[in-house]
Structure formats: structure tokens, C-alpha cells
């Protein structure tokens, strides 16, 4: 059996962390191009209604994507610790279990979402003008859930083994395909949100099959034969123990954004929905270096904690915070100086631009907080403390973000600016919990009990 990946518990911490994080960052950058390309091309060729449809339909699909990313994180942590400990048998069992359970979940959720999509769109008060576009986008993307789940499962396995390069190569090819198909389906065929969704699903399928091909060529421990699809109860329990809190956290966070989408629809209608969608796409790039560093810290911490090298895990966290903070300060400055130019990238509607600038000015404060919050959470996830990160996620998204956005935006009448201000207020409040946990010393305990 070939070993794919590399050992992050040896060598210089800075070098290992940066070399692992850069392909991860590039992967996130390219992945974000999926929805950003959809938003840009639909906005420029189909107008505000199409943009609103992509934003609203994409929000619902993103909930399911974040759920699977969260669950896959449990496998990434386990794989990282097994690699650090040299436990090859457990490594084989956990990969087979993850792939099998995610296939079952993908098929089940596809059926459920096709039944519930209409009530969901009505629940979040989708504007009548963009309802049809939202419905079309959502219908197509949920039919492609098996590809979304598959790619994220395979990428989680490779990254847990220290390989962040090949997921980048696969998604880069898929993104180029997505842009080409977007231009064909939206600009040439005028299929608007439907065309954007179709391009995205085809591209995601391509990235999944590229992953499978690479694993087969390298004699990976999972050979994709029918007999390989099996579930080990002990590994499944560990995946859910470590991954379920992150899965729930991602799901709750995504659902909170749906409620905020409803608040945005209340205070500003279609223009506000399109504006917030545009800012969200920009933000997906803005926080990307921090997200990549956080995920890299998780994998590196998992391997080093598995190898009983807590000192290297702590060093990786500190270095990651320093690098992330340097990047986000620059992004914060650009947002404060050029908000109008940023919004004009996504369209020319004056009302959409005006609302987007107002939202962006308030929202941008979050860039000063997230390096500390994300990187420390990444370190804690690597040690298996996903129950605590679940608590901070729920506090941020449910206890604080939704109520504060509603109070600032609706009750106090601050409109779209107030909704934007609720984001940094929520992250700042939950970060106080992280500080308390670190001061308590409980982070020193490895919450993962390794098995064979």
C-alpha cells in the first residue's frame, strides 16, 4: 500500500506549516471561484434578480456543504493522529468508514432536499422577483450533492495524511471548467442561475473523479471496489465524536446565515440581498488565508499531538496567528479605502452598490478578530476539542449573531449597516470564551482516544 502525504511531526515548524498551508490556501481560493464566478457572470449577464437567486440558493446548498466539511474534519483529525502515531490499520479502517457513510448521507439528503426546498425558500422570505431563479439554482445543486460530498471526503483524507497539493490540482482544473461552462450557459445560452448551478455541479463531479483516479493510480488503501465499502463501528464512533460537533457547528452557522438572509430581505429586499451576496463572495476571499491557516494548524497539531509533540503544535498555532493577522490587516485597510470599487466588481446597479458599501464598512471590523479566533480554534480541533469549538460556534452564530443583527438592523432601524455590524460583534463575543478556555489549561489534554 502506497503512503500518500507527509509527516508533519518532523522538520522545521514554520517551513512545514507554510508548505502545507499554501496549497490549502490555493485550493480554497480556487474553490471560492465557483460561487464567485457564478455571482460575477450572472450579475453581469442576467442582472440583480439572477444574483439574488444565486445568493439565496447558494446559501441553502452551503449549509449541506459545511455539514459534510465538518464531519470530514473528524476523519482528518483521526487520520492525522494515526499518521503521527504510525497506526496503519486504523488509517485503513477510518478511510473506508468515512467514504461509505458519506455516500449514504449524500443519497439520503438529496431526496430530503428535493422535497423540502420549496418550504425552505418560503421560510427565508425569498423575494418574489428572484424566487424562480433561487428555486432553479437550488434544485440543480442539491442533485449534485454526491459530488460535493465525495470531493470533500477524499480531500479530507489526503489532507489528514499531509497532502494538500493534489486537492489543489484537482479543484483548479474543475474551477477552470466551471468558468468556461458559466460563460457558455449564462452568457451564451442565457440560462441565468440555472446555468450557473449546472456549471458548478459538472465541475464538482470532475474534481471528485480526478481524486478517485489519483487514489487508484497510487494504490491507495481504499480501492473503490464494492467490497471496500464498509463501516467500522469503532472508527465511525470516533468520526462522529470528533466530527459531529464541528458538523453541527458548521450547520448551525450556515442556518444562522439563512436567518440573516431573511433579515436582509426584510430591511432591503432584492438589492440588499444581491449586495450581501456580493460582500459574502468577497469575504470568502478575504478570510481565506485565515481559514487555510486554521485548517493547516488543525492537521499539523493532530499529527504532532499524535506523536506526543505538543510543543510543535503550540508553535504552529503561534506562527499561524502571526501570518494570518498580517494578511487580514491589509485586507481590512483595502476594504476601508476602496469599498465602492469592490462592490462595482459585482455589478453596476447603484442601489446594490450603495447598500453593499454600507454593509461592508460595518462588516470589515471582523477582519481584525478572526485570525486569533480561527487559528486557536484550529489548534483546539487538532487536539480533538471539537465540543468546545461547537459551543463557541453556537454562541457566535445563534446566541449573538442573529439576535444582534436583528436588533441593530430592524429594532434600532440601522438597516443594512446594522446587520453588517452584527458580524464582528458576534465573533468578538465568542472569542472571549476561547480566551477563558485557554487560560483554564484544559486545552493541554488530547481529547482523541486512538484505536486500532
LINFEN-V521426 format. One record per residue. N is the residue number from 0. SS is DSSP state (H for helix, E for strand, L for the rest). PHI is phi in radians with two decimals (999 if undefined). Layout:
N&SS&PHI / N&SS&PHI
//
This chain:
0&L&999 / 1&L&-1.30 / 2&L&-1.73 / 3&L&-1.77 / 4&L&2.04 / 5&L&-2.64 / 6&L&-1.51 / 7&L&-1.63 / 8&L&-1.63 / 9&L&-2.30 / 10&L&1.56 / 11&L&-1.20 / 12&H&-1.09 / 13&H&-1.04 / 14&H&-1.11 / 15&H&-1.09 / 16&H&-1.12 / 17&H&-1.17 / 18&H&-1.14 / 19&H&-1.36 / 20&H&-1.26 / 21&H&-1.09 / 22&H&-1.11 / 23&H&-1.11 / 24&H&-1.07 / 25&H&-1.08 / 26&H&-1.10 / 27&H&-1.09 / 28&H&-1.06 / 29&H&-1.21 / 30&H&-1.07 / 31&H&-1.13 / 32&H&-1.12 / 33&H&-0.98 / 34&H&-1.28 / 35&H&-1.16 / 36&H&-1.07 / 37&H&-1.00 / 38&H&-1.15 / 39&H&-1.13 / 40&H&-1.24 / 41&H&-1.12 / 42&H&-1.09 / 43&H&-1.50 / 44&H&-2.00 / 45&L&-2.21 / 46&L&1.57 / 47&H&-1.13 / 48&H&-1.08 / 49&H&-1.14 / 50&H&-1.06 / 51&H&-1.08 / 52&H&-1.11 / 53&H&-1.12 / 54&H&-1.11 / 55&H&-1.22 / 56&H&-1.10 / 57&H&-1.18 / 58&H&-1.08 / 59&H&-1.16 / 60&H&-1.10 / 61&H&-1.12 / 62&H&-1.01 / 63&H&-1.16 / 64&H&-1.11 / 65&H&-1.16 / 66&H&-1.05 / 67&H&-1.29 / 68&H&-1.11 / 69&H&-1.12 / 70&H&-1.16 / 71&H&-1.12 / 72&H&-1.06 / 73&H&-1.05 / 74&H&-1.21 / 75&H&-1.05 / 76&H&-1.10 / 77&H&-1.08 / 78&H&-1.09 / 79&H&-1.04 / 80&H&-1.23 / 81&H&-1.16 / 82&H&-1.12 / 83&H&-1.07 / 84&H&-1.55 / 85&L&1.28 / 86&L&-1.63 / 87&H&-1.27 / 88&H&-1.15 / 89&H&-1.14 / 90&H&-1.05 / 91&H&-1.15 / 92&H&-1.17 / 93&H&-1.24 / 94&H&-1.18 / 95&H&-1.10 / 96&H&-1.14 / 97&H&-1.07 / 98&H&-1.08 / 99&H&-1.17 / 100&H&-1.19 / 101&H&-1.24 / 102&H&-1.11 / 103&H&-1.09 / 104&H&-1.13 / 105&H&-1.08 / 106&H&-1.14 / 107&H&-1.16 / 108&H&-1.20 / 109&H&-1.04 / 110&H&-1.10 / 111&H&-1.09 / 112&H&-1.20 / 113&H&-1.14 / 114&H&-1.39 / 115&H&-1.71 / 116&H&-1.07 / 117&H&-1.16 / 118&H&-1.04 / 119&H&-1.16 / 120&H&-1.11 / 121&H&-1.27 / 122&H&-1.06 / 123&L&-1.58 / 124&L&0.99 / 125&L&-1.06 / 126&L&-0.97 / 127&H&-1.02 / 128&H&-1.13 / 129&H&-1.97 / 130&H&-1.09 / 131&H&-1.09 / 132&H&-1.14 / 133&H&-1.09 / 134&H&-1.11 / 135&H&-1.12 / 136&H&-1.07 / 137&H&-1.15 / 138&H&-1.03 / 139&H&-1.19 / 140&H&-1.19 / 141&H&-1.26 / 142&H&-1.23 / 143&L&-1.79 / 144&H&-1.05 / 145&H&-1.07 / 146&H&-1.30 / 147&H&-1.09 / 148&H&-1.11 / 149&H&-1.08 / 150&H&-1.08 / 151&H&-1.16 / 152&H&-1.15 / 153&H&-1.17 / 154&H&-1.14 / 155&H&-1.09 / 156&H&-1.13 / 157&H&-1.10 / 158&H&-1.21 / 159&H&-1.07 / 160&L&-1.56 / 161&L&1.60 / 162&L&-1.83 / 163&L&-1.83 / 164&H&-1.37 / 165&H&-1.17 / 166&H&-0.99 / 167&H&-1.15 / 168&H&-1.03 / 169&H&-1.17 / 170&H&-1.29 / 171&H&-1.11 / 172&H&-1.06 / 173&H&-1.15 / 174&H&-1.16 / 175&H&-1.04 / 176&H&-1.07 / 177&H&-1.07 / 178&H&-1.11 / 179&H&-1.07 / 180&H&-1.19 / 181&H&-1.01 / 182&H&-1.10 / 183&H&-1.22 / 184&H&-1.28 / 185&H&-1.64 / 186&H&-1.32 / 187&H&-1.65 / 188&L&-1.48 / 189&L&1.05 / 190&L&-1.57 / 191&H&0.90 / 192&H&-1.07 / 193&H&-1.06 / 194&H&-1.13 / 195&H&-1.10 / 196&H&-1.14 / 197&H&-1.09 / 198&H&-1.09 / 199&H&-1.13 / 200&H&-1.13 / 201&H&-1.06 / 202&H&-1.18 / 203&H&-1.16 / 204&H&-1.10 / 205&H&-1.07 / 206&H&-1.11 / 207&H&-1.15 / 208&H&-1.21 / 209&H&-1.14 / 210&H&-1.05 / 211&H&-1.06 / 212&H&-1.06 / 213&H&-1.13 / 214&H&-1.11 / 215&H&-1.16 / 216&H&-1.17 / 217&L&-1.79 / 218&L&0.94 / 219&L&-1.14 / 220&L&-1.14 / 221&L&-1.88 / 222&L&-1.72 / 223&L&1.15 / 224&L&-1.40 / 225&H&-1.00 / 226&H&-1.22 / 227&H&-1.40 / 228&L&-1.39 / 229&L&-2.63 / 230&L&-2.10 / 231&L&-1.61 / 232&H&-1.06 / 233&H&-1.15 / 234&H&-1.23 / 235&H&-1.08 / 236&H&-1.08 / 237&H&-1.21 / 238&H&-1.02 / 239&H&-1.27 / 240&H&-1.08 / 241&H&-1.52 / 242&H&-1.52 / 243&H&-1.07 / 244&H&-1.02 / 245&H&-1.17 / 246&H&-1.05 / 247&H&-1.12 / 248&H&-1.04 / 249&H&-1.09 / 250&H&-1.14 / 251&H&-1.10 / 252&H&-1.06 / 253&H&-1.13 / 254&H&-1.12 / 255&H&-1.07 / 256&H&-1.16 / 257&H&-1.13 / 258&H&-1.11 / 259&H&-1.16 / 260&H&-1.02 / 261&H&-1.11 / 262&H&-1.13 / 263&H&-1.07 / 264&H&-1.08 / 265&H&-1.23 / 266&H&-1.51 / 267&H&-2.56 / 268&H&1.23 / 269&H&-1.09 / 270&H&-1.09 / 271&H&-1.16 / 272&H&-1.07 / 273&H&-1.14 / 274&H&-1.13 / 275&H&-1.15 / 276&H&-1.08 / 277&H&-1.14 / 278&H&-1.10 / 279&H&-1.08 / 280&H&-1.17 / 281&H&-1.09 / 282&H&-1.12 / 283&H&-1.05 / 284&H&-1.44 / 285&H&-1.08 / 286&L&-1.63 / 287&H&-1.04 / 288&H&-1.02 / 289&H&-1.21 / 290&H&-1.10 / 291&H&-1.11 / 292&H&-1.17 / 293&H&-1.07 / 294&H&-1.14 / 295&H&-1.16 / 296&H&-1.08 / 297&H&-1.04 / 298&H&-1.15 / 299&H&-1.16 / 300&H&-1.12 / 301&H&-1.04 / 302&H&-1.13 / 303&H&-1.27 / 304&H&-1.17 / 305&H&-1.08 / 306&L&-1.65 / 307&L&1.05 / 308&L&-2.11 / 309&H&-1.06 / 310&H&-1.06 / 311&H&-1.23 / 312&H&-1.12 / 313&H&-1.12 / 314&H&-1.09 / 315&H&-1.09 / 316&H&-1.12 / 317&H&-1.11 / 318&H&-1.12 / 319&H&-1.08 / 320&H&-1.08 / 321&H&-1.07 / 322&H&-1.14 / 323&H&-1.11 / 324&H&-1.10 / 325&H&-1.07 / 326&H&-1.27 / 327&H&-1.22 / 328&H&-1.11 / 329&H&-1.13 / 330&H&-1.11 / 331&H&-1.01 / 332&H&-1.11 / 333&H&-1.11 / 334&H&-1.14 / 335&H&-1.21 / 336&H&-1.49 / 337&L&-2.28 / 338&H&-1.14 / 339&H&-1.13 / 340&H&-1.14 / 341&H&-1.10 / 342&H&-1.19 / 343&H&-1.17 / 344&L&-1.11 / 345&L&-1.66 / 346&L&2.85 / 347&L&-2.03 / 348&L&-1.14 / 349&H&-1.01 / 350&H&-1.18 / 351&H&-1.10 / 352&H&-1.13 / 353&H&-1.06 / 354&H&-1.17 / 355&H&-1.12 / 356&H&-1.11 / 357&H&-1.07 / 358&H&-1.12 / 359&H&-1.15 / 360&H&-1.08 / 361&H&-1.33 / 362&H&-1.12 / 363&H&-1.07 / 364&H&-1.03 / 365&H&-1.05 / 366&H&-1.08 / 367&H&-1.45 / 368&L&-1.84 / 369&H&-1.09 / 370&H&-1.02 / 371&H&-1.26 / 372&H&-1.13 / 373&H&-1.19 / 374&H&-1.19 / 375&H&-1.18 / 376&H&-1.08 / 377&H&-1.06 / 378&H&-1.09 / 379&H&-1.17 / 380&H&-1.11 / 381&H&-1.05 / 382&L&-1.57 / 383&L&1.50 / 384&L&-1.50 / 385&H&-1.32 / 386&H&-1.15 / 387&H&-1.19 / 388&H&-1.15 / 389&H&-1.09 / 390&H&-1.06 / 391&H&-1.13 / 392&H&-1.15 / 393&H&-1.17 / 394&H&-1.06 / 395&H&-1.15 / 396&H&-1.50 / 397&H&-1.79 / 398&H&-1.17 / 399&H&-1.94 / 400&H&-1.04 / 401&H&-1.09 / 402&H&-1.08 / 403&H&-1.16 / 404&H&-1.06 / 405&H&-1.18 / 406&H&-1.12 / 407&H&-1.16 / 408&H&-1.42 / 409&H&-1.81 / 410&H&-1.11 / 411&L&-1.46 / 412&L&1.30 / 413&L&-1.45 / 414&H&1.10 / 415&H&-1.15 / 416&H&-1.11 / 417&H&-1.13 / 418&H&-1.09 / 419&H&-1.10 / 420&H&-1.21 / 421&H&-1.15 / 422&H&-1.15 / 423&H&-1.14 / 424&H&-1.10 / 425&H&-1.22 / 426&H&-1.13 / 427&H&-1.08 / 428&H&-1.13 / 429&H&-1.26 / 430&H&-1.15 / 431&H&-1.08 / 432&H&-1.15 / 433&H&-1.08 / 434&H&-1.04 / 435&H&-1.09 / 436&H&-1.13 / 437&H&-1.15 / 438&H&-1.16 / 439&H&-1.26 / 440&L&1.49 / 441&H&-1.23 / 442&H&-1.17 / 443&H&-1.25 / 444&L&-1.54 / 445&L&-1.38 / 446&L&-1.43 / 447&L&-1.70 / 448&L&-1.70 / 449&L&-1.25 / 450&L&-2.23 / 451&L&-1.95
//
